[in-house]
Amino acid sequence: MQRRIALARQVEDMPAVGQALENGTIGFESAMLVLRVAGKGRKKRELARQWVERASVRTAKHLREEVEVVESAVRLTLSDEDLEPPGAKAIDKHVKFRASWRGLLYG
């Protein structure tokens, strides 16, 4: 229930997320991920629109991986300029890298 209340509050700042959720373009989990990443940027509405577009063609699992990659990049560069959705090649390369790294660490 608390997550839904938080979502309702954040959607006021990023109407593209609310509209996509209302019309079924994205689900609750994807909306929360979009709000999480877009809410960190200075251009919230534009970032939200871009991420909604990305979320509409990705599964929640893949979207979560992409959000984590972008958040990692932001932490490394200390710049919110990198919050835009990444290109497919960059994401696929990073996800494969993370999977191979996990394989080395955890067997």
matplotlib code that plots the C-alpha trace (Angstrom):
import matplotlib.pyplot as plt

x = [0.0, 2.8, 4.4, 1.2, 0.9, 4.5, 3.7, 0.7, 2.7, 5.6, 3.3, 2.2, 5.7, 6.0, 2.6, 3.9, 4.3, 0.7, -0.7, 1.2, 0.1, -3.5, -3.7, -1.8, 1.3, 3.4, 2.7, 3.2, 6.7, 7.9, 6.3, 8.2, 11.5, 10.9, 10.1, 13.2, 15.6, 13.8, 13.3, 17.0, 17.5, 17.1, 14.9, 12.4, 9.5, 11.7, 13.5, 10.2, 8.9, 12.0, 12.0, 8.3, 9.0, 11.7, 9.6, 6.8, 9.1, 10.9, 10.0, 10.1, 13.1, 15.1, 14.0, 15.3, 18.7, 18.8, 17.9, 20.6, 23.2, 22.3, 22.4, 25.8, 27.0, 25.7, 27.5, 30.7, 30.5, 28.7, 26.6, 22.9, 23.5, 23.7, 20.2, 18.8, 17.8, 20.8, 21.0, 20.3, 23.9, 25.3, 22.9, 23.3, 27.1, 26.9, 24.3, 26.5, 29.6, 27.7, 26.5, 30.0, 31.3, 28.7, 29.6, 33.3, 32.3, 29.6, 30.4]
y = [0.0, 2.4, 1.9, 2.8, 6.0, 6.9, 6.2, 8.5, 11.3, 11.0, 10.8, 14.3, 15.5, 13.1, 12.9, 10.7, 7.8, 8.2, 8.3, 5.2, 3.4, 4.4, 3.3, 0.0, 0.8, 0.0, -1.9, -0.9, -2.3, -0.6, 2.7, 2.4, 1.8, 4.8, 7.0, 5.8, 6.7, 9.7, 11.3, 11.7, 14.0, 17.7, 17.2, 14.8, 15.2, 14.6, 11.7, 10.2, 10.4, 8.8, 6.0, 5.4, 4.9, 2.4, 0.7, 0.1, -2.2, -4.0, -6.5, -5.3, -7.6, -6.1, -2.6, -3.1, -4.2, -1.1, 1.2, -0.4, 0.0, 3.7, 4.3, 2.6, 4.9, 8.0, 6.9, 6.5, 9.8, 11.7, 13.3, 13.1, 13.7, 10.0, 9.2, 8.9, 5.4, 3.7, 2.2, -1.5, -2.4, -0.7, -2.4, -5.8, -5.5, -4.4, -7.1, -9.8, -8.4, -8.4, -12.0, -13.2, -11.3, -12.9, -16.3, -15.7, -14.5, -17.0, -20.0]
z = [0.0, 0.9, -2.6, -4.3, -2.2, -3.0, -6.7, -6.6, -5.1, -7.6, -10.6, -10.0, -11.0, -14.0, -15.7, -18.5, -16.0, -14.7, -18.2, -19.2, -16.1, -16.6, -20.2, -19.5, -21.5, -18.4, -15.2, -11.6, -11.2, -14.4, -13.2, -10.0, -11.8, -14.2, -11.2, -9.4, -12.2, -13.7, -10.3, -9.8, -12.8, -13.2, -16.3, -14.6, -17.0, -20.1, -18.5, -17.4, -21.0, -22.4, -19.8, -20.3, -23.9, -23.1, -20.5, -23.0, -25.0, -22.2, -19.6, -15.9, -15.4, -18.3, -17.4, -13.8, -15.2, -17.4, -14.5, -12.4, -15.2, -15.5, -11.8, -11.7, -14.4, -12.6, -9.3, -11.2, -13.1, -10.4, -13.2, -13.7, -17.4, -17.8, -16.6, -20.1, -21.2, -22.8, -26.3, -26.6, -27.5, -24.5, -22.2, -23.6, -23.4, -19.7, -18.8, -20.3, -18.5, -15.1, -15.7, -16.5, -13.4, -11.2, -12.6, -11.6, -8.2, -7.3, -9.5]

ax = plt.figure().add_subplot(projection="3d")
ax.plot(x, y, z, "-o")
ax.set_aspect("equal")
plt.show()
